[in-house]
């Protein structure tokens, strides 16, 4: 390993460690609970969901799949 490569690796490691420490120290962001409803507005129960089928949920906005 060349000296230049070693110094670059150390610099990347230091920056990564500092960024991780900043993220780890941040307080968690809490979101409101949401309820899945059918087109009529009735709450969907887990037992009503079909097994082995992919479902698309728009959360938190209708334009955000």
C-alpha positions as CSV (number, residue, x, y, z in Angstrom):
1,X,0.0,0.0,0.0
2,X,1.3,3.4,-0.9
3,X,1.6,6.1,1.7
4,X,-0.9,8.3,-0.2
5,X,-3.5,5.4,-0.3
6,X,-3.0,4.8,3.4
7,X,-3.6,8.5,4.3
8,X,-6.7,8.6,2.1
9,X,-8.1,5.5,3.8
10,X,-7.5,7.0,7.2
11,X,-9.2,10.2,6.2
12,X,-12.3,8.4,4.9
13,X,-12.5,6.3,8.1
14,X,-12.3,9.4,10.3
15,X,-15.0,11.3,8.3
16,X,-17.2,8.2,8.4
17,X,-16.7,7.8,12.1
18,X,-17.6,11.4,12.8
19,X,-20.7,11.2,10.6
20,X,-21.9,8.0,12.3
21,X,-21.4,9.6,15.8
22,X,-23.5,12.6,14.7
23,X,-26.3,10.4,13.5
24,X,-26.2,8.2,16.5
25,X,-26.5,11.2,18.8
26,X,-29.5,12.6,17.1
27,X,-32.9,12.1,18.8
28,X,-35.3,9.7,17.1
29,X,-38.1,11.2,15.0
30,X,-41.5,10.0,16.1
31,X,-44.3,9.7,13.6
32,X,-48.0,9.6,14.1
33,X,-49.7,6.2,14.0
34,X,-51.7,5.5,10.8
35,X,-54.6,3.2,10.1
36,X,-55.1,1.3,6.9
37,X,-58.6,1.7,5.6
38,X,-60.5,0.3,2.6
39,X,-62.1,2.6,0.0
40,X,-65.2,3.0,2.1
41,X,-63.1,4.2,5.1
42,X,-63.5,1.0,7.2
43,X,-60.3,-0.1,9.0
44,X,-58.6,-3.1,7.5
45,X,-57.8,-6.0,9.9
46,X,-54.6,-8.1,9.5
47,X,-56.7,-11.2,9.1
48,X,-58.4,-9.7,6.0
49,X,-55.1,-9.2,4.1
50,X,-54.6,-11.9,1.5
51,X,-51.5,-14.2,2.1
52,X,-48.6,-14.3,-0.4
53,X,-49.7,-11.1,-2.2
54,X,-47.8,-7.8,-2.6
55,X,-49.8,-4.8,-1.6
56,X,-49.1,-1.1,-2.2
57,X,-49.6,1.3,0.6
58,X,-49.4,5.1,0.1
59,X,-47.7,6.5,3.2
60,X,-47.5,9.2,4.4
61,X,-49.0,10.8,1.3
62,X,-51.1,9.5,-1.6
63,X,-48.3,10.4,-4.1
64,X,-45.7,8.5,-2.0
65,X,-45.9,4.7,-2.6
